[in-house]
Amino acid sequence: MDVRDDVIDALAPESRAQLAAVWQNRASLELQVGIGFAAIAGGLVEEGVIQPVIELVTAAIRDEVRHAEISASLAARYRGSEVTWPAPVKTMIPAFAPATGRFRSTLRVIAQCCINETLACAVLEA
């Protein structure tokens, strides 16, 4: 809120409201991605994966929380209000049944880090 931005300030109230809603939703989505990484981390810890891998996935969780903070702050800037943390949301973590153990953990990593990122890049490009 303390940062002056003439571009944001010049927007029509309706445009600011729309952009605030987009960024508030983005904050929620970033937390959901963090939950996905947390599920991956749990599985990897259960399987005894080496420390550097655990450090990478837990850093990803922290990154997603930071992304949520940034998105919520940007939403607040567009709204002209205080930061609103995203509301609780149910997040579906794929079970990949009947896969278990390391194979299920591998599938979760592939889904989260390869498939989701590929789709996100395609959407962004479009």
Backbone as CSV, one residue per row, in Angstrom:
resi,resn,N_x,N_y,N_z,CA_x,CA_y,CA_z,C_x,C_y,C_z
1,MET,0.818,-1.204,0.000,0.000,0.000,0.000,0.856,1.261,0.000
2,ASP,2.067,1.159,0.515,2.916,2.342,0.615,3.606,2.694,-0.695
3,VAL,3.537,1.790,-1.656,4.221,2.026,-2.925,3.286,2.780,-3.859
4,ARG,3.756,3.897,-4.349,2.954,4.678,-5.289,3.162,4.096,-6.680
5,ASP,2.058,3.911,-7.387,2.118,3.402,-8.754,1.075,4.154,-9.560
6,ASP,1.539,5.060,-10.397,0.633,5.898,-11.176,-0.227,5.085,-12.132
7,VAL,0.290,3.963,-12.631,-0.485,3.130,-13.550,-1.671,2.507,-12.824
8,ILE,-1.414,1.930,-11.658,-2.511,1.343,-10.874,-3.486,2.435,-10.467
9,ASP,-2.975,3.535,-9.964,-3.839,4.622,-9.498,-4.713,5.191,-10.606
10,ALA,-4.258,5.117,-11.863,-5.019,5.682,-12.982,-6.104,4.740,-13.498
11,LEU,-6.087,3.490,-13.071,-7.080,2.539,-13.571,-8.480,2.866,-13.067
12,ALA,-9.462,2.523,-13.881,-10.857,2.673,-13.470,-11.131,1.724,-12.302
13,PRO,-12.030,2.106,-11.401,-12.334,1.250,-10.245,-12.737,-0.183,-10.633
14,GLU,-13.474,-0.317,-11.731,-13.888,-1.664,-12.165,-12.674,-2.502,-12.573
15,SER,-11.739,-1.890,-13.268,-10.518,-2.592,-13.676,-9.687,-2.987,-12.462
16,ARG,-9.587,-2.077,-11.517,-8.835,-2.382,-10.300,-9.484,-3.532,-9.543
17,ALA,-10.795,-3.529,-9.484,-11.501,-4.612,-8.782,-11.269,-5.953,-9.473
18,GLN,-11.320,-5.952,-10.805,-11.073,-7.195,-11.544,-9.655,-7.703,-11.314
19,LEU,-8.687,-6.817,-11.396,-7.297,-7.226,-11.187,-7.063,-7.675,-9.749
20,ALA,-7.705,-7.018,-8.804,-7.591,-7.453,-7.402,-8.122,-8.870,-7.240
21,ALA,-9.237,-9.161,-7.887,-9.814,-10.509,-7.793,-8.896,-11.552,-8.423
22,VAL,-8.289,-11.204,-9.553,-7.357,-12.129,-10.216,-6.185,-12.434,-9.296
23,TRP,-5.594,-11.405,-8.695,-4.422,-11.619,-7.844,-4.789,-12.290,-6.528
24,GLN,-5.983,-12.020,-6.009,-6.411,-12.707,-4.781,-6.594,-14.197,-5.061
25,ASN,-7.164,-14.520,-6.210,-7.312,-15.920,-6.610,-5.937,-16.561,-6.805
26,ARG,-5.016,-15.823,-7.399,-3.658,-16.321,-7.614,-3.008,-16.675,-6.270
27,ALA,-3.246,-15.858,-5.252,-2.694,-16.140,-3.917,-3.188,-17.490,-3.411
28,SER,-4.462,-17.744,-3.598,-5.031,-19.030,-3.177,-4.426,-20.183,-3.963
29,LEU,-4.271,-19.993,-5.259,-3.697,-21.048,-6.099,-2.243,-21.340,-5.717
30,GLU,-1.500,-20.307,-5.365,-0.102,-20.508,-4.944,-0.049,-21.371,-3.682
31,LEU,-0.968,-21.141,-2.746,-1.004,-21.969,-1.541,-1.359,-23.413,-1.870
32,GLN,-2.250,-23.603,-2.845,-2.595,-24.963,-3.247,-1.379,-25.687,-3.837
33,VAL,-0.579,-24.970,-4.599,0.649,-25.567,-5.130,1.579,-25.940,-3.977
34,GLY,1.657,-25.076,-2.972,2.456,-25.379,-1.789,1.978,-26.645,-1.090
35,ILE,0.669,-26.831,-1.036,0.114,-28.043,-0.438,0.534,-29.260,-1.254
36,GLY,0.557,-29.121,-2.570,1.018,-30.220,-3.419,2.462,-30.574,-3.119
37,PHE,3.316,-29.549,-2.977,4.714,-29.809,-2.636,4.838,-30.421,-1.237
38,ALA,3.952,-30.020,-0.313,3.987,-30.600,1.030,3.652,-32.093,0.979
39,ALA,2.699,-32.468,0.132,2.376,-33.890,-0.025,3.566,-34.650,-0.593
40,ILE,4.229,-34.041,-1.560,5.432,-34.655,-2.127,6.493,-34.815,-1.038
41,ALA,6.706,-33.758,-0.261,7.717,-33.811,0.797,7.416,-34.926,1.787
42,GLY,6.161,-35.045,2.186,5.794,-36.103,3.125,6.123,-37.485,2.587
43,GLY,5.780,-37.719,1.334,6.071,-39.010,0.722,7.554,-39.274,0.610
44,LEU,8.314,-38.244,0.255,9.756,-38.415,0.110,10.432,-38.680,1.454
45,VAL,9.962,-38.016,2.499,10.499,-38.275,3.837,10.191,-39.717,4.250
46,GLU,8.949,-40.158,3.999,8.576,-41.539,4.331,9.443,-42.555,3.603
47,GLU,9.874,-42.215,2.407,10.676,-43.144,1.602,12.175,-43.020,1.865
48,GLY,12.564,-42.089,2.735,13.973,-41.961,3.089,14.835,-41.354,2.004
49,VAL,14.259,-40.437,1.246,15.013,-39.770,0.176,16.117,-38.914,0.796
50,ILE,17.198,-38.728,0.077,18.361,-38.015,0.601,18.050,-36.552,0.920
51,GLN,18.807,-36.016,1.853,18.585,-34.672,2.375,18.520,-33.580,1.305
52,PRO,19.420,-33.546,0.318,19.334,-32.456,-0.667,17.991,-32.419,-1.410
53,VAL,17.399,-33.567,-1.644,16.098,-33.598,-2.319,15.024,-33.043,-1.390
54,ILE,15.067,-33.426,-0.127,14.111,-32.891,0.850,14.267,-31.376,0.960
55,GLU,15.503,-30.901,0.942,15.732,-29.454,1.009,15.136,-28.734,-0.202
56,LEU,15.244,-29.332,-1.368,14.664,-28.720,-2.576,13.142,-28.628,-2.478
57,VAL,12.511,-29.720,-2.075,11.045,-29.710,-2.056,10.506,-28.817,-0.936
58,THR,11.195,-28.758,0.194,10.715,-27.854,1.249,10.970,-26.395,0.882
59,ALA,12.022,-26.132,0.119,12.232,-24.772,-0.395,11.098,-24.393,-1.346
60,ALA,10.625,-25.357,-2.122,9.503,-25.091,-3.036,8.247,-24.721,-2.250
61,ILE,8.034,-25.384,-1.104,6.878,-25.040,-0.259,7.001,-23.593,0.199
62,ARG,8.177,-23.228,0.702,8.387,-21.843,1.155,8.213,-20.855,0.010
63,ASP,8.699,-21.213,-1.176,8.546,-20.335,-2.339,7.079,-20.089,-2.654
64,GLU,6.269,-21.129,-2.589,4.847,-20.980,-2.908,4.137,-20.103,-1.882
65,VAL,4.517,-20.226,-0.618,3.939,-19.350,0.402,4.337,-17.897,0.115
66,ARG,5.574,-17.697,-0.267,6.027,-16.337,-0.619,5.280,-15.816,-1.841
67,HIS,5.069,-16.667,-2.824,4.292,-16.258,-4.002,2.874,-15.852,-3.591
68,ALA,2.291,-16.591,-2.652,0.950,-16.237,-2.158,0.969,-14.878,-1.472
69,GLU,2.004,-14.624,-0.688,2.137,-13.320,-0.021,2.223,-12.191,-1.044
70,ILE,3.027,-12.389,-2.055,3.188,-11.361,-3.095,1.863,-11.135,-3.820
71,SER,1.191,-12.214,-4.181,-0.083,-12.104,-4.904,-1.140,-11.410,-4.054
72,ALA,-1.233,-11.781,-2.779,-2.218,-11.144,-1.891,-1.892,-9.670,-1.692
73,SER,-0.608,-9.338,-1.629,-0.212,-7.929,-1.490,-0.571,-7.129,-2.737
74,LEU,-0.362,-7.738,-3.894,-0.717,-7.055,-5.129,-2.237,-6.867,-5.223
75,ALA,-2.984,-7.877,-4.819,-4.451,-7.747,-4.797,-4.863,-6.592,-3.893
76,ALA,-4.231,-6.495,-2.740,-4.553,-5.413,-1.810,-4.231,-4.054,-2.417
77,ARG,-3.128,-3.986,-3.145,-2.745,-2.716,-3.777,-3.790,-2.289,-4.800
78,TYR,-4.267,-3.241,-5.593,-5.320,-2.918,-6.569,-6.622,-2.540,-5.872
79,ARG,-6.933,-3.229,-4.765,-8.164,-2.925,-4.017,-8.065,-1.622,-3.260
80,GLY,-6.828,-1.251,-2.880,-6.651,-0.083,-2.024,-7.032,-0.393,-0.592
81,SER,-6.704,-1.628,-0.151,-7.066,-2.052,1.196,-5.913,-2.836,1.818
82,GLU,-6.142,-3.303,3.007,-5.162,-4.145,3.685,-5.099,-5.514,3.004
83,VAL,-4.001,-6.206,3.223,-3.819,-7.546,2.660,-4.825,-8.504,3.295
84,THR,-5.459,-9.288,2.448,-6.382,-10.332,2.887,-5.770,-11.674,2.537
85,TRP,-5.498,-12.477,3.550,-4.934,-13.798,3.310,-6.000,-14.675,2.670
86,PRO,-5.631,-15.570,1.763,-6.628,-16.412,1.093,-7.452,-17.243,2.082
87,ALA,-8.695,-17.425,1.724,-9.593,-18.252,2.534,-9.173,-19.716,2.426
88,PRO,-9.523,-20.514,3.417,-9.207,-21.947,3.334,-9.846,-22.568,2.092
89,VAL,-9.140,-23.516,1.521,-9.647,-24.187,0.324,-9.232,-25.648,0.380
90,LYS,-10.116,-26.511,-0.028,-9.797,-27.938,-0.079,-8.941,-28.189,-1.312
91,THR,-7.845,-28.898,-1.109,-6.926,-29.199,-2.198,-6.885,-30.697,-2.408
92,MET,-7.106,-31.116,-3.640,-7.105,-32.534,-3.959,-5.694,-32.953,-4.345
93,ILE,-5.168,-33.918,-3.620,-3.865,-34.490,-3.928,-4.118,-35.836,-4.601
94,PRO,-3.650,-36.030,-5.835,-3.907,-37.302,-6.522,-3.338,-38.491,-5.749
95,ALA,-4.123,-39.533,-5.636,-3.678,-40.739,-4.926,-2.812,-41.618,-5.824
96,PHE,-3.034,-41.521,-7.121,-2.330,-42.367,-8.079,-2.423,-43.845,-7.721
97,ALA,-3.570,-44.235,-7.192,-3.795,-45.648,-6.842,-3.795,-46.480,-8.117
98,PRO,-3.252,-47.643,-8.080,-2.763,-48.388,-6.920,-1.287,-48.161,-6.617
99,ALA,-0.667,-47.161,-7.210,0.753,-46.907,-6.951,0.980,-46.618,-5.470
100,THR,2.123,-47.048,-4.968,2.492,-46.802,-3.580,3.972,-46.464,-3.510
101,GLY,4.400,-46.044,-2.328,5.820,-45.851,-2.053,6.513,-44.892,-2.998
102,ARG,7.726,-45.283,-3.385,8.553,-44.427,-4.242,7.902,-44.164,-5.599
103,PHE,7.178,-45.158,-6.115,6.541,-44.964,-7.413,5.475,-43.876,-7.319
104,ARG,4.651,-43.896,-6.248,3.639,-42.843,-6.081,4.324,-41.490,-5.897
105,SER,5.398,-41.437,-5.109,6.127,-40.174,-4.930,6.667,-39.658,-6.254
106,THR,7.170,-40.569,-7.066,7.693,-40.181,-8.384,6.576,-39.625,-9.257
107,LEU,5.423,-40.257,-9.244,4.288,-39.765,-10.027,3.864,-38.374,-9.561
108,ARG,3.882,-38.144,-8.253,3.519,-36.814,-7.735,4.522,-35.758,-8.172
109,VAL,5.794,-36.096,-8.159,6.818,-35.147,-8.616,6.607,-34.832,-10.095
110,ILE,6.365,-35.866,-10.902,6.146,-35.659,-12.334,4.920,-34.780,-12.563
111,ALA,3.843,-35.062,-11.857,2.615,-34.281,-12.027,2.829,-32.823,-11.626
112,GLN,3.458,-32.619,-10.479,3.629,-31.266,-9.941,4.672,-30.460,-10.707
113,CYS,5.792,-31.076,-11.010,6.931,-30.329,-11.538,7.035,-30.357,-13.053
114,CYS,6.445,-31.331,-13.695,6.548,-31.425,-15.156,5.221,-31.063,-15.819
115,ILE,4.196,-31.811,-15.505,2.904,-31.614,-16.180,2.299,-30.267,-15.812
116,ASN,2.204,-29.959,-14.509,1.599,-28.679,-14.102,2.368,-27.484,-14.663
117,GLU,3.690,-27.546,-14.634,4.488,-26.425,-15.132,4.365,-26.283,-16.636
118,THR,4.294,-27.394,-17.343,4.115,-27.341,-18.794,2.781,-26.696,-19.146
119,LEU,1.721,-27.108,-18.452,0.402,-26.524,-18.689,0.383,-25.050,-18.325
120,ALA,1.014,-24.692,-17.213,1.049,-23.283,-16.792,1.757,-22.420,-17.832
121,CYS,2.851,-22.927,-18.377,3.575,-22.175,-19.416,2.724,-22.021,-20.671
122,ALA,2.005,-23.060,-21.046,1.146,-22.982,-22.234,0.029,-21.966,-22.031
123,VAL,-0.563,-21.959,-20.844,-1.622,-20.993,-20.549,-1.051,-19.578,-20.571
124,LEU,0.091,-19.402,-19.955,0.724,-18.087,-19.926,1.048,-17.601,-21.332
125,GLU,1.574,-18.494,-22.147,1.897,-18.136,-23.524,0.635,-17.750,-24.305
126,ALA,-0.443,-18.490,-24.096,-1.703,-18.201,-24.796,-2.257,-16.871,-24.356
